[in-house]
C-alpha cells in the first residue's frame, strides 16, 4: 500500500488492526493453554474494535485533514503487514504475546506522534492527536486487562 496522505495512514493503521485481529484469532484456535487462548481472543476483539474506530475517524474527518501529505515519515519507517504473518502467537507465553502486540502499538503511536508534530493543517493535527490519544489509551487498557486476566 502506498502511503502518501493522512487518509492513507488511517487506511494503513485500520488494516494493521484488522490483520492483527485476524492473526490473533487464528492463533487462538491453535493455542493449547486456556489462559493464552483467552488472551488471544480478547486481543483479537480489541484489535477489531480499534480498526472500526479508526474507520469511523476516517469517515468523520475533514477532507483537508485527510488529504494532507505525509509520505516522508512512512518512506523512512516502513510499516509492513508481512511481519505479522511471521509471528506464531499460539506458541508464545502470555507475556511474550503482550510484548509483541505492545511493540506494534508503539510503532503506531510513534507514527501518529511524529505526524501530529509536523501537521501544518490544524484539522490534520487535531485528527492525529485524537488518534494518538486513542492508541495510547487503548494500549494502556489492553495492558491493564491482560494483567487482570493473568491474575485469574
C-alpha positions in Angstrom: 0.0 0.0 0.0 1.4 3.4 -1.0 1.1 5.9 1.9 1.1 9.5 0.8 -1.6 11.2 2.8 -3.2 11.1 6.3 -6.1 9.2 4.7 -3.6 6.5 3.6 -2.1 6.4 7.1 -5.6 5.8 8.5 -6.2 3.1 5.9 -2.8 1.5 6.8 -3.5 1.5 10.6 -7.0 0.3 10.1 -5.8 -2.6 8.0 -3.0 -3.2 10.5 -5.5 -3.6 13.3 -7.7 -5.8 11.2 -4.8 -8.0 10.1 -3.6 -8.3 13.7 -7.1 -9.2 14.8 -7.2 -12.0 12.2 -3.7 -13.3 13.1 -4.6 -13.3 16.8 -7.9 -15.1 16.1 -6.2 -17.8 14.1 -3.6 -18.2 16.8 -6.3 -18.6 19.4 -7.6 -21.6 17.6 -4.2 -23.3 17.8 -3.3 -22.3 21.4 -3.1 -25.1 23.8 -3.2 -23.1 27.1 -6.6 -21.8 28.1 -5.2 -18.6 29.5 -3.3 -17.9 26.3 -6.5 -18.6 24.3 -8.5 -16.2 26.4 -5.8 -13.5 25.9 -5.7 -14.0 22.2 -9.5 -13.9 21.9 -9.6 -10.7 24.0 -6.8 -9.1 21.9 -8.4 -10.1 18.7 -11.7 -8.5 19.6 -9.9 -5.4 20.9 -7.9 -5.0 17.6 -11.1 -5.4 15.6 -12.7 -2.7 17.6 -9.7 -0.4 17.1 -10.0 -1.0 13.4 -13.7 0.0 13.5 -12.9 3.2 15.5 -10.1 4.2 13.0 -12.6 3.7 10.2 -15.1 5.9 11.9 -12.4 8.6 12.5 -11.6 8.5 8.8 -15.3 8.8 7.9 -15.8 11.8 10.2 -12.5 13.6 9.4 -12.4 16.8 7.4 -11.2 16.5 3.8 -8.4 18.9 4.4 -7.0 16.7 7.2 -7.3 13.5 5.2 -5.6 14.9 2.1 -2.6 16.3 4.0 0.6 14.8 2.6 2.9 12.7 4.9 4.9 10.4 2.8 8.2 11.5 4.3 7.8 9.5 7.6 6.5 6.4 6.0 9.2 6.3 3.4 11.8 6.3 6.2 10.0 4.0 8.6 8.3 1.3 6.6 5.2 -0.3 8.0 4.7 -3.8 6.6 2.0 -6.3 7.4 4.2 -9.3 6.4 5.9 -9.1 9.8 2.5 -10.0 11.5 2.4 -13.3 9.5 5.7 -14.4 10.8 4.7 -14.3 14.5 3.4 -17.5 16.0 1.3 -16.2 18.9 -0.1 -19.7 19.6 3.3 -20.9 20.9 4.2 -17.8 22.9 3.7 -17.1 26.6 1.1 -14.5 27.5 3.9 -12.1 28.4 5.5 -12.6 25.0 2.2 -12.1 23.2 1.6 -8.8 25.1 5.2 -7.6 24.4 4.7 -8.3 20.7 1.3 -6.6 20.5 2.5 -3.7 22.5 5.5 -3.2 20.2 3.1 -3.0 17.3 1.1 -0.4 19.1 4.2 1.6 20.0 5.0 1.8 16.3 1.5 3.2 15.5 1.9 5.6 18.4 5.3 6.7 17.2 3.8 7.3 13.7 0.9 9.4 15.0 3.2 11.3 17.3 5.6 12.2 14.5 2.9 13.2 12.1 1.0 15.3 14.6 4.1 17.3 15.5 4.6 18.1 11.8 1.0 18.7 10.8 0.6 22.1 9.1 -3.1 21.9 8.7 -4.8 22.3 12.1 -7.5 19.8 11.3 -4.9 17.2 10.5 -3.0 17.9 13.7 -6.2 17.6 15.7 -7.2 14.3 13.9 -3.7 12.9 14.5 -3.6 14.0 18.2 -7.0 12.3 18.7 -5.8 9.1 17.1 -2.6 9.3 19.2 -4.6 9.6 22.4 -6.9 6.7 21.2 -3.9 4.5 20.6 -2.3 5.4 23.9 -5.5 4.9 25.9 -6.3 1.6 24.2 -2.7 0.3 24.7 -2.9 1.1 28.4 -6.4 -0.5 28.6 -5.1 -3.7 26.9 -2.2 -3.9 29.3 -4.5 -3.4 32.3 -7.0 -6.0 31.1 -4.2 -8.5 30.2 -2.8 -8.1 33.7 -6.3 -8.7 35.2 -6.6 -11.8 33.0 -3.2 -13.0 34.3 -4.4 -12.7 37.9 -7.3 -15.1 37.3 
